[in-house]
Amino acid sequence: MAKQQFWGAMLALLLVARLANAQDLIIYTENYPPYNYLNEKDEVVGLATEKVRQVMEETDLEYDIRLVPWTRAEHYVTTQNNALIYSMTRTPKREDRFEWLVPLARSNFYLFVRTGETRSVNAASLKSGMFTGTCVSNDLGCELFRWTDMPAGNIIPVSSTETADFRMVIAERADIYISDLMVNDRLRKSEGFDPALTKPVMRLSGKAGFYLAGNKAVSDTISEPIREAYKRLMVSGSYSLAEAKLPLE
């Protein structure tokens, strides 16, 4: 009887451990429509979310997707070995910090100015210091400004909200912010602004793209099934990058 109780207790502990491990994997993202956002049922949806779910359903991994502010998502994925993140833009600065597991979508980053701006925005005028730029501190925009050769002293970081860069420009406290073309359109509308308040004037040439990623210490028990699932989908022809219809088309 004692032996049966012992093995019963062991099985219960193993089951609890298995359930705990199955629930450990959390995939974080931010509000970044149309790639990832909450619908009216508070479900995380979007073009990139569909791609993440497609790959994850090809694995045996239990997972949960959570939408949080980007700084929090990045903190979780860099401090926890059982956390992943999307839609992470792949840039030179980030290249060696993360494991790039699955490409999700192409990016279309543009420089935006107020619609009434008449000065020409080009590589030469940016480098000359004619314009001021703004970006949210520790956000992707601040890194992308480095691709423009704009003088560092002309870039104004702000930290109040994740869309404060847009608000700085329409308030005429800065000239330029950077956004993905489709994301800009959706964010402006979701905040009650007319997207026509600003206009895209120059596309950034870097091919960054959005990815599902983990930190360098992410467990092989997480990363390998995901990589293998992605490969199987590619071989079968079932997977393709998400395509957002651009508002200019």
Summary of the structure (lengths in Angstrom):
residues: 249
radius of gyration: 21.4
end to end distance: 74.0
largest distance: 86.7
contacts: 753
relative contact order: 0.19
helix: 39%
strand: 24%
